[in-house]
Amino acid sequence: MADDYKPEYVEIQLIGHAAQKGYQAGSLLGLFAGVPIAAVRKGGLSALSAELVTSAAGYTALGGLGLSLLLYAGKRLNIDREGVTDRVYRLHYNASQQRVDSFTAVGSTAGLAAAAYFLHQGQSGKHPPAIGLVGGAAVGCALGVVAHLLTRPAEQATPNRMLDQLRH
């Protein structure tokens, strides 16, 4: 595999990473918290529908995306160019990071395709169709993260260094 690391684009790469992580986090939160909360508010499990799942997941994923970009902007004020370059370099060569990003890309694509199918079948409901598409991608993204976690190699099963630092 050719090495595609491009140090001249570190700013764009780091913004993209922040956006991607925000969308992934929002997708997980949307699927495992937003959807159950929306279902309870609508009457319980009997209220579950493709529209409810995709709209709750979509709005939550977009919230995660927006929040992560705001947090990035605030944190970026305290990082010099060399720090950005170092962070992007480490992200680029992090096998676990590359793997989860690949899993979420495949999951998001599958979820987007499924949502497009449901929208085509006339199951869009009261929310804008774009939210249904975003939500379908978010469900797939969340399932991609779960699939990564359940199937990751043993050498990638160690706790995240950032989480380890928070504990100490």
Phi and psi restraints in degrees (value plus and minus 20) as a CYANA .aco file:
   2 ALA   PHI     -92.6   -52.6
   2 ALA   PSI     125.7   165.7
   3 ASP   PHI    -101.5   -61.5
   3 ASP   PSI      97.2   137.2
   4 ASP   PHI    -125.3   -85.3
   4 ASP   PSI      -0.2    39.8
   5 TYR   PHI     -87.1   -47.1
   5 TYR   PSI     105.7   145.7
   6 LYS   PHI    -143.6  -103.6
   6 LYS   PSI      75.7   115.7
   7 PRO   PHI     -84.8   -44.8
   7 PRO   PSI     -38.2     1.8
   8 GLU   PHI     -95.3   -55.3
   8 GLU   PSI     -31.2     8.8
   9 TYR   PHI    -132.7   -92.7
   9 TYR   PSI       8.5    48.5
  10 VAL   PHI     -83.1   -43.1
  10 VAL   PSI     -58.2   -18.2
  11 GLU   PHI     -80.8   -40.8
  11 GLU   PSI     -68.2   -28.2
  12 ILE   PHI     -84.9   -44.9
  12 ILE   PSI     -61.1   -21.1
  13 GLN   PHI     -83.7   -43.7
  13 GLN   PSI     -59.4   -19.4
  14 LEU   PHI     -92.7   -52.7
  14 LEU   PSI     -57.3   -17.3
  15 ILE   PHI     -83.4   -43.4
  15 ILE   PSI     -63.3   -23.3
  16 GLY   PHI     -80.7   -40.7
  16 GLY   PSI     -60.5   -20.5
  17 HIS   PHI     -83.6   -43.6
  17 HIS   PSI     -66.0   -26.0
  18 ALA   PHI     -80.6   -40.6
  18 ALA   PSI     -62.9   -22.9
  19 ALA   PHI     -84.0   -44.0
  19 ALA   PSI     -63.9   -23.9
  20 GLN   PHI     -83.4   -43.4
  20 GLN   PSI     -64.1   -24.1
  21 LYS   PHI     -85.8   -45.8
  21 LYS   PSI     -58.5   -18.5
  22 GLY   PHI     -83.9   -43.9
  22 GLY   PSI     -61.7   -21.7
  23 TYR   PHI     -87.1   -47.1
  23 TYR   PSI     -60.2   -20.2
  24 GLN   PHI     -83.8   -43.8
  24 GLN   PSI     -65.4   -25.4
  25 ALA   PHI     -85.1   -45.1
  25 ALA   PSI     -64.5   -24.5
  26 GLY   PHI     -83.2   -43.2
  26 GLY   PSI     -54.9   -14.9
  27 SER   PHI     -85.6   -45.6
  27 SER   PSI     -65.2   -25.2
  28 LEU   PHI     -81.8   -41.8
  28 LEU   PSI     -66.8   -26.8
  29 LEU   PHI     -82.6   -42.6
  29 LEU   PSI     -60.2   -20.2
  30 GLY   PHI     -83.8   -43.8
  30 GLY   PSI     -66.0   -26.0
  31 LEU   PHI     -91.6   -51.6
  31 LEU   PSI     -62.0   -22.0
  32 PHE   PHI    -117.5   -77.5
  32 PHE   PSI     -27.8    12.2
  33 ALA   PHI    -148.3  -108.3
  33 ALA   PSI     -70.0   -30.0
  34 GLY   PHI     -81.3   -41.3
  34 GLY   PSI     -65.4   -25.4
  35 VAL   PHI     -85.9   -45.9
  35 VAL   PSI     -68.4   -28.4
  36 PRO   PHI     -80.9   -40.9
  36 PRO   PSI     -60.0   -20.0
  37 ILE   PHI     -83.9   -43.9
  37 ILE   PSI     -64.6   -24.6
  38 ALA   PHI     -83.0   -43.0
  38 ALA   PSI     -59.3   -19.3
  39 ALA   PHI     -84.8   -44.8
  39 ALA   PSI     -63.6   -23.6
  40 VAL   PHI     -82.7   -42.7
  40 VAL   PSI     -62.6   -22.6
  41 ARG   PHI     -84.3   -44.3
  41 ARG   PSI     -47.9    -7.9
  42 LYS   PHI    -114.4   -74.4
  42 LYS   PSI     -23.1    16.9
  43 GLY   PHI     104.4   144.4
  43 GLY   PSI     -11.8    28.2
  44 GLY   PHI      82.5   122.5
  44 GLY   PSI    -184.2  -144.2
  45 LEU   PHI     -79.1   -39.1
  45 LEU   PSI     -50.5   -10.5
  46 SER   PHI     -86.0   -46.0
  46 SER   PSI     -38.1     1.9
  47 ALA   PHI    -103.6   -63.6
  47 ALA   PSI     -29.7    10.3
  48 LEU   PHI     -81.9   -41.9
  48 LEU   PSI     110.2   150.2
  49 SER   PHI    -170.5  -130.5
  49 SER   PSI     147.1   187.1
  50 ALA   PHI     -79.3   -39.3
  50 ALA   PSI     -59.5   -19.5
  51 GLU   PHI     -84.7   -44.7
  51 GLU   PSI     -65.4   -25.4
  52 LEU   PHI     -82.0   -42.0
  52 LEU   PSI     -65.5   -25.5
  53 VAL   PHI     -83.3   -43.3
  53 VAL   PSI     -69.1   -29.1
  54 THR   PHI     -91.0   -51.0
  54 THR   PSI     -56.0   -16.0
  55 SER   PHI     -90.5   -50.5
  55 SER   PSI     -65.6   -25.6
  56 ALA   PHI     -82.9   -42.9
  56 ALA   PSI     -65.3   -25.3
  57 ALA   PHI     -86.6   -46.6
  57 ALA   PSI     -59.2   -19.2
  58 GLY   PHI     -85.2   -45.2
  58 GLY   PSI     -69.1   -29.1
  59 TYR   PHI     -82.7   -42.7
  59 TYR   PSI     -60.8   -20.8
  60 THR   PHI     -88.3   -48.3
  60 THR   PSI     -60.2   -20.2
  61 ALA   PHI     -84.2   -44.2
  61 ALA   PSI     -61.0   -21.0
  62 LEU   PHI     -85.9   -45.9
  62 LEU   PSI     -55.3   -15.3
  63 GLY   PHI     -83.2   -43.2
  63 GLY   PSI     -62.9   -22.9
  64 GLY   PHI     -83.0   -43.0
  64 GLY   PSI     -60.4   -20.4
  65 LEU   PHI     -81.5   -41.5
  65 LEU   PSI     -70.2   -30.2
  66 GLY   PHI     -81.9   -41.9
  66 GLY   PSI     -64.4   -24.4
  67 LEU   PHI     -82.5   -42.5
  67 LEU   PSI     -62.5   -22.5
  68 SER   PHI     -85.1   -45.1
  68 SER   PSI     -55.7   -15.7
  69 LEU   PHI     -90.0   -50.0
  69 LEU   PSI     -55.8   -15.8
  70 LEU   PHI     -85.4   -45.4
  70 LEU   PSI     -64.3   -24.3
  71 LEU   PHI     -83.0   -43.0
  71 LEU   PSI     -60.8   -20.8
  72 TYR   PHI     -79.8   -39.8
  72 TYR   PSI     -66.8   -26.8
  73 ALA   PHI     -79.4   -39.4
  73 ALA   PSI     -61.9   -21.9
  74 GLY   PHI     -87.2   -47.2
  74 GLY   PSI     -62.7   -22.7
  75 LYS   PHI     -90.5   -50.5
  75 LYS   PSI     -53.6   -13.6
  76 ARG   PHI     -82.1   -42.1
  76 ARG   PSI     -46.7    -6.7
  77 LEU   PHI     -81.2   -41.2
  77 LEU   PSI     -44.3    -4.3
  78 ASN   PHI    -124.9   -84.9
  78 ASN   PSI      -9.1    30.9
  79 ILE   PHI    -139.6   -99.6
  79 ILE   PSI     107.3   147.3
  80 ASP   PHI    -102.7   -62.7
  80 ASP   PSI     154.3   194.3
  81 ARG   PHI     -78.3   -38.3
  81 ARG   PSI     -59.9   -19.9
  82 GLU   PHI     -84.0   -44.0
  82 GLU   PSI     -58.1   -18.1
  83 GLY   PHI     -85.2   -45.2
  83 GLY   PSI     -59.0   -19.0
  84 VAL   PHI     -84.8   -44.8
  84 VAL   PSI     -66.2   -26.2
  85 THR   PHI     -79.8   -39.8
  85 THR   PSI     -63.5   -23.5
  86 ASP   PHI     -82.9   -42.9
  86 ASP   PSI     -64.8   -24.8
  87 ARG   PHI     -82.4   -42.4
  87 ARG   PSI     -65.6   -25.6
  88 VAL   PHI     -84.8   -44.8
  88 VAL   PSI     -59.2   -19.2
  89 TYR   PHI     -80.3   -40.3
  89 TYR   PSI     -67.0   -27.0
  90 ARG   PHI     -86.0   -46.0
  90 ARG   PSI     -58.4   -18.4
  91 LEU   PHI     -84.1   -44.1
  91 LEU   PSI     -61.4   -21.4
  92 HIS   PHI     -81.9   -41.9
  92 HIS   PSI     -56.1   -16.1
  93 TYR   PHI    -121.0   -81.0
  93 TYR   PSI      -6.5    33.5
  94 ASN   PHI    -109.4   -69.4
  94 ASN   PSI      88.4   128.4
  95 ALA   PHI     -81.2   -41.2
  95 ALA   PSI     -60.7   -20.7
  96 SER   PHI     -85.7   -45.7
  96 SER   PSI     -60.4   -20.4
  97 GLN   PHI     -82.3   -42.3
  97 GLN   PSI     -64.6   -24.6
  98 GLN   PHI     -83.0   -43.0
  98 GLN   PSI     -58.4   -18.4
  99 ARG   PHI     -88.3   -48.3
  99 ARG   PSI     -68.0   -28.0
 100 VAL   PHI     -83.8   -43.8
 100 VAL   PSI     -57.2   -17.2
 101 ASP   PHI     -84.6   -44.6
 101 ASP   PSI     -57.7   -17.7
 102 SER   PHI     -86.8   -46.8
 102 SER   PSI     -64.6   -24.6
 103 PHE   PHI     -81.4   -41.4
 103 PHE   PSI     -62.3   -22.3
 104 THR   PHI     -92.1   -52.1
 104 THR   PSI     -50.7   -10.7
 105 ALA   PHI     -85.4   -45.4
 105 ALA   PSI     -64.7   -24.7
 106 VAL   PHI     -85.6   -45.6
 106 VAL   PSI     -65.4   -25.4
 107 GLY   PHI     -82.3   -42.3
 107 GLY   PSI     -63.4   -23.4
 108 SER   PHI     -82.4   -42.4
 108 SER   PSI     -61.3   -21.3
 109 THR   PHI     -84.4   -44.4
 109 THR   PSI     -63.9   -23.9
 110 ALA   PHI     -84.6   -44.6
 110 ALA   PSI     -61.9   -21.9
 111 GLY   PHI     -85.5   -45.5
 111 GLY   PSI     -59.2   -19.2
 112 LEU   PHI     -82.6   -42.6
 112 LEU   PSI     -64.0   -24.0
 113 ALA   PHI     -82.5   -42.5
 113 ALA   PSI     -62.6   -22.6
 114 ALA   PHI     -84.5   -44.5
 114 ALA   PSI     -62.7   -22.7
 115 ALA   PHI     -83.9   -43.9
 115 ALA   PSI     -59.9   -19.9
 116 ALA   PHI     -82.2   -42.2
 116 ALA   PSI     -59.1   -19.1
 117 TYR   PHI     -81.3   -41.3
 117 TYR   PSI     -69.0   -29.0
 118 PHE   PHI     -83.0   -43.0
 118 PHE   PSI     -59.7   -19.7
 119 LEU   PHI     -83.2   -43.2
 119 LEU   PSI     -60.3   -20.3
 120 HIS   PHI     -84.8   -44.8
 120 HIS   PSI     -50.1   -10.1
 121 GLN   PHI     -99.7   -59.7
 121 GLN   PSI     -17.9    22.1
 122 GLY   PHI      63.9   103.9
 122 GLY   PSI       3.6    43.6
 123 GLN   PHI    -123.7   -83.7
 123 GLN   PSI      18.4    58.4
 124 SER   PHI    -102.3   -62.3
 124 SER   PSI     -51.7   -11.7
 125 GLY   PHI      52.5    92.5
 125 GLY   PSI    -170.6  -130.6
 126 LYS   PHI    -108.4   -68.4
 126 LYS   PSI     -32.1     7.9
 127 HIS   PHI    -107.5   -67.5
 127 HIS   PSI     133.6   173.6
 128 PRO   PHI     -78.6   -38.6
 128 PRO   PSI     122.6   162.6
 129 PRO   PHI     -75.5   -35.5
 129 PRO   PSI     -53.0   -13.0
 130 ALA   PHI     -81.6   -41.6
 130 ALA   PSI     -56.3   -16.3
 131 ILE   PHI     -85.9   -45.9
 131 ILE   PSI     -57.4   -17.4
 132 GLY   PHI     -82.3   -42.3
 132 GLY   PSI     -61.4   -21.4
 133 LEU   PHI     -87.8   -47.8
 133 LEU   PSI     -64.9   -24.9
 134 VAL   PHI     -81.5   -41.5
 134 VAL   PSI     -62.0   -22.0
 135 GLY   PHI     -86.0   -46.0
 135 GLY   PSI     -59.1   -19.1
 136 GLY   PHI     -82.0   -42.0
 136 GLY   PSI     -63.0   -23.0
 137 ALA   PHI     -84.3   -44.3
 137 ALA   PSI     -56.7   -16.7
 138 ALA   PHI     -85.6   -45.6
 138 ALA   PSI     -61.7   -21.7
 139 VAL   PHI     -81.1   -41.1
 139 VAL   PSI     -66.0   -26.0
 140 GLY   PHI     -82.8   -42.8
 140 GLY   PSI     -58.8   -18.8
 141 CYS   PHI     -82.3   -42.3
 141 CYS   PSI     -67.9   -27.9
 142 ALA   PHI     -81.1   -41.1
 142 ALA   PSI     -62.0   -22.0
 143 LEU   PHI     -87.1   -47.1
 143 LEU   PSI     -50.8   -10.8
 144 GLY   PHI     -84.9   -44.9
 144 GLY   PSI     -60.9   -20.9
 145 VAL   PHI     -83.3   -43.3
 145 VAL   PSI     -64.9   -24.9
 146 VAL   PHI     -81.5   -41.5
 146 VAL   PSI     -64.7   -24.7
 147 ALA   PHI     -81.2   -41.2
 147 ALA   PSI     -60.1   -20.1
 148 HIS   PHI     -80.9   -40.9
 148 HIS   PSI     -67.3   -27.3
 149 LEU   PHI     -84.7   -44.7
 149 LEU   PSI     -56.9   -16.9
 150 LEU   PHI     -97.1   -57.1
 150 LEU   PSI     -41.5    -1.5
 151 THR   PHI    -139.8   -99.8
 151 THR   PSI     -13.7    26.3
 152 ARG   PHI     -87.2   -47.2
 152 ARG   PSI     128.3   168.3
 153 PRO   PHI     -82.8   -42.8
 153 PRO   PSI     134.7   174.7
 154 ALA   PHI     -76.1   -36.1
 154 ALA   PSI     -56.5   -16.5
 155 GLU   PHI     -89.7   -49.7
 155 GLU   PSI     -34.4     5.6
 156 GLN   PHI    -121.9   -81.9
 156 GLN   PSI     -16.4    23.6
 157 ALA   PHI    -107.2   -67.2
 157 ALA   PSI     -15.8    24.2
 158 THR   PHI     -95.7   -55.7
 158 THR   PSI     133.8   173.8
 159 PRO   PHI     -80.4   -40.4
 159 PRO   PSI     130.0   170.0
 160 ASN   PHI     -80.1   -40.1
 160 ASN   PSI     118.4   158.4
 161 ARG   PHI     -82.2   -42.2
 161 ARG   PSI     -57.2   -17.2
 162 MET   PHI     -83.6   -43.6
 162 MET   PSI     -64.0   -24.0
 163 LEU   PHI     -84.6   -44.6
 163 LEU   PSI     -57.7   -17.7
 164 ASP   PHI     -82.3   -42.3
 164 ASP   PSI     -60.4   -20.4
 165 GLN   PHI     -86.1   -46.1
 165 GLN   PSI     -54.8   -14.8
 166 LEU   PHI     -86.5   -46.5
 166 LEU   PSI     -51.7   -11.7
 167 ARG   PHI     -94.9   -54.9
 167 ARG   PSI     -41.7    -1.7
